[in-house]
Amino acid sequence: MKASDIRDLSIEEIDAKEKELLTELLNLRFQKETGQMSSPARIRDVRKDIARVNTIRKEKVKGLR
């Protein structure tokens, strides 16, 4: 997910997106432990997306963008 896509969302939508990403991360961790994971790199991508969402939310709350 690109940062520009996240910046177009409202704060409520950003919160929902973060919750969705956290759920996906939890599911990926379960898949990893049970040996069912198809793409281990997806965990890293989801973690980066979560960080991106948090950064943009803080920017919006502070009024920087």
C-alpha positions in Angstrom: 0.0 0.0 0.0 1.4 3.4 -1.0 1.5 6.3 1.4 -0.4 8.5 -1.0 -3.3 6.0 -0.9 -3.4 6.2 2.9 -3.2 10.0 2.9 -6.5 10.1 0.9 -8.3 8.2 3.7 -10.0 9.8 6.7 -8.8 9.2 10.2 -11.7 6.7 10.8 -10.8 4.8 7.6 -7.1 4.8 8.7 -8.1 3.3 12.0 -10.1 0.6 10.3 -7.2 -0.1 7.9 -4.8 -0.5 10.8 -7.2 -2.9 12.5 -7.4 -4.9 9.3 -3.6 -5.0 8.9 -3.2 -6.1 12.6 -5.6 -9.0 12.0 -3.8 -10.0 8.8 -0.5 -9.9 10.7 -1.9 -12.2 13.4 -3.2 -14.6 10.8 0.2 -14.6 9.1 2.0 -15.4 12.3 -0.3 -18.3 12.9 0.3 -19.6 9.4 4.1 -19.3 10.0 3.9 -21.3 13.2 1.8 -24.0 11.7 3.9 -24.3 8.5 1.2 -23.1 6.2 2.7 -19.9 5.1 3.0 -19.4 1.3 5.0 -16.1 1.4 7.2 -15.3 4.4 8.0 -11.8 3.0 4.3 -10.8 3.5 4.9 -10.5 7.2 7.5 -7.8 6.6 5.2 -6.0 4.1 2.3 -5.9 6.6 4.5 -4.6 9.4 5.8 -1.8 7.1 2.2 -1.0 6.1 1.2 -0.8 9.8 4.1 1.6 10.5 3.1 3.7 7.4 -0.5 3.9 8.6 0.6 5.0 12.1 2.9 7.6 10.8 0.3 9.1 8.5 -2.4 9.1 11.2 0.0 11.0 13.5 0.7 13.5 10.7 -3.1 14.1 10.2 -3.7 14.4 14.0 -1.0 17.0 14.3 -2.2 18.8 11.2 1.0 18.5 9.3 -0.8 17.4 6.1 
